[in-house]
Structure formats: structure tokens, C-alpha cells
Amino acid sequence: MEYSIVVAASKGYMPGIKAFLNSFEYYHDTARYTIYLLSFDLSEDFLKEISRPWLKVVSTDSKVFKGFENNSAWGTKIPRFKFASELSGVVMLADADMFFCSDMIMYFKIAEAGLIVAGANGSNFRFHEGWKEKYQINIPNSFDYKTITSVPTIMDTSKHGEVWKRIYEHKRTIRTGADFDLQNIFMFVYNKLDSIIVLPSQQVTGIHHFMLKQNTRAVKKENKLMTEDGLEVLMVHGKWWQPGWYENLMVTMKKFCHGNEICLKQAEDSRRLLKLEFDKWEGLK
């Protein structure tokens, strides 16, 4: 079965794409995968620099971006869902500000068996009448006990691709809803919850600062990136090349730690560790 990864990027994400590709290449048997890069105005020089045999670039003038040509915020988010839904085999949807810390082949194999692998949102949704009104979707009042983020998500598109297709169609017509809101809604609408395997946030995204918080923070054990609670870090998400984004991590953590010096020091140590990991991959030629 074909294994593919879809990622979209504009010019501001060039450091992230470099780290994404370099770390992927280090941990994976690249002969088994195709990465599709939806390029939103990335320069020819940059595309030449990152060229690989297993990397296929979909250019800005492609019909993929039709209707989004002048909006990079929408152009790098919405078309990728339709593009991914039309690929054959097992497909991972990822963001351009992610990098790999381990081989993900096992999770592609799990998806090949018919399940959906996705990162936890770190909280849960309770769908109610307000959701119906806001998103204009007839979703029953219910509790989403498997609330996930939009990335990473890995699935066999022949079995579950309608979820991504509906996200695209909804955004094109009604134009409401964050990506992860809509993915959770349509997972529920299409009765996919029993097919989802949820990976803890601290393993794949660090959303809600889980990779910095005391009990789940990123640490090095035996020279491997792990979490404080003993899980393998698979991916890391964030704009580590942006000083403002990097500094703001500790602004949030100072509020979380409430003056606890040990908590603050551990958060700072984990932040520095993740930044060094990103720099290692972004700096490779």
C-alpha cells in the first residue's frame, strides 16, 4: 500500500520545512513514502535546495490552490484536506512547523489496518445546540471522548477520506470553523470515533504546553527524546525559529507554574532541549 504525507507551506515556514524534511529523512526508509509539499509561493531557489527523489512539489499555480491564491493563511490550510483525501493508500496530514523525533512506520501500519491515528487535543468537546448554529452542521448533542487535533492525522483514505473531503467542502462554502473543530465534528458525524487511536499530546504536538509542563515535559533519556511520564516523543510542533513565539512559551509557563521555581526551571530546560533539537534538523544541508 502507498504511504504518503501531505504538508503545505508558505515562505514564512521555510525553516520549518527544512527541519521537517531533514528529520523525516533521518528516521525513515524514504523509499516507502512520498511527501507532497503544497508550495504556496515558495521560491524556486528554496525548492531546488530541498529537492529529494521522494518529495513531490505541487506549485502555487496548480488548480489545488484555485480560489485561495491571494490568501496564504487559507491557501496552506484548506486545499490540503481535499488533496489528501484524493490520494490512494495511507496518508498523513502534517503541518509545516513540525519535525520528527522517531520512525512513524508503525502508525502507518496501524492506519493500513483500517484505524485512524491522531494526536490528542488535550481536552474534550461537548457538542450542543450552539455548535449546530455556529457551524451549520446537524451534529447531535454528544460528548467527544476522542477529541483530536487536525495534525498529525494518519488514515487510509479509501476508508475514511470523506472526513477530509467534507472539511474542505465546508470551508469552501460556509467558511466557518477551525480545522480541528471540523475534523472532530466530521469524525463524529461519520461514526469514526471507534476507529480512532489517540496519541497523547506530549508525544506529537505539545499542544497546551504539554511538552513543557512538569509531569509530561520533554526530557532526554539514554540520549533519546522522551516525556517525563515515559513516552517516546514522535513529533514536535511549533515555530521554533521565531524568537517571539519561542519567548512567549515561558510567558505562558510563568502563569502555569505560579512562581514554583522548580516548575519554571524544568519548563525552561525542556524548551531549550526542543529548540536544540529543531536547530539540529533545520541546520542540516
Secondary structure, DSSP 8 states (H G I E B T S, - for coil): --EEEEEEEEGGGHHHHHHHHHHHHHHS-GGGEEEEEEEES--HHHHHHT--TTEEEE-TTSGGGTT-TT-HHHHTTHHHHHHHHTS-SEEEE--TTEEESS--HHHHHHHHTT-EEEEE-SS-EEE-HHHHHHHT----SEEETT-EEEEEEEEEHHHHTHHHHHHHHHHHHT--S-HHHHHHHHHHHTT-GGGEEEE-HHHHT-GGGTTTSTTT-EEEETTEEEETTS-B--EEES-TT-HHHHHHHHHHHHHHHTT-HHHHHHHHHHHHHHHHHHHHHHT--
